[in-house]
Amino acid sequence: MPAGHAWHTAAMSVRVDPAEVEFTAIRAQGAGGQNVNKVSNAVHLRFAIHGSSLPEAVRARLLALSDQRITTEGVVVIKAQTSRSLEQNKAEALERLQTLVDSVATLPKARKPTKPTFGSKQRRLEGKATRSQVKQLRGNVRHLD
C-alpha cells in the first residue's frame, strides 16, 4: 500500500501499551504429564478499555463490538495456552489483543446510497407486467357468444 493513504497510517499508529495490560498465569487445560500440576504456562490477559490510552473513537468502537472476549464492564479477556512457554503465550495474547484493536482502528467505509439504473427499473417493470398478464390469464374463460 502506498504511504499516502491516511487510513492505513492511522490504523498502524494505534498501539496497545503493554503497561496497561494485566497478565495472570494459570494452568493450561488438556493433557500434560507428570509436570502438568506444577507449571502454570497458560495466560489470561486483561485489558481495561475505559482506562486505556487508546483514542476515544477507537475505545468507542471497541466497546461497541459484540465480542465474547469483552465483558460488560469493558474489559477484554484473552486466554492463550497454545505454547508450553509462558513468555510465548504472553506474546501471543498481546498479539491477539493488538489484532482486535487494529480491527476497529480503521474507520468503517461510509456507505454511499445509490439509485437503481434506468435499465434495471425497466426490467423490473417488464417482469411485473409479464407476471400480471400470466395471473390474469388464469381466470375463468369467457365465451364470446
Residue pairs with C-beta under 8 A, 6 or more apart in sequence:
1 8
3 9
7 106
7 107
10 105
10 106
10 107
11 102
11 105
11 106
14 54
14 55
14 58
14 101
14 102
14 105
15 98
16 47
16 52
16 54
16 94
16 97
16 98
16 101
17 52
17 53
18 94
20 47
20 48
20 51
20 52
20 53
21 45
21 46
21 47
21 94
21 97
22 45
22 46
22 47
23 43
23 44
23 45
23 46
23 90
23 93
24 43
24 44
24 46
25 40
25 41
25 42
25 43
25 86
26 40
26 42
26 43
26 44
26 79
27 36
27 37
27 39
27 40
27 41
27 42
28 40
28 41
28 42
28 81
29 42
29 81
30 81
40 86
41 81
41 83
41 84
41 85
41 86
41 89
42 79
42 80
42 81
42 89
43 79
43 80
43 81
43 86
43 89
43 90
43 93
44 77
44 78
44 79
45 76
45 77
45 78
45 79
45 80
45 90
45 93
45 94
45 96
45 97
46 75
46 76
46 77
47 75
47 76
47 78
47 97
48 74
48 75
49 59
49 62
49 63
49 70
49 74
49 75
49 76
50 59
50 74
52 59
54 62
54 101
58 101
58 104
58 105
61 104
62 70
62 76
62 100
62 101
62 104
63 70
63 74
65 100
65 104
67 100
69 76
69 77
69 78
69 100
70 76
70 77
71 77
76 97
76 100
78 93
78 96
78 97
79 93
80 89
80 90
80 92
80 93
80 96
81 89
82 89
82 92
83 89
83 92
116 124
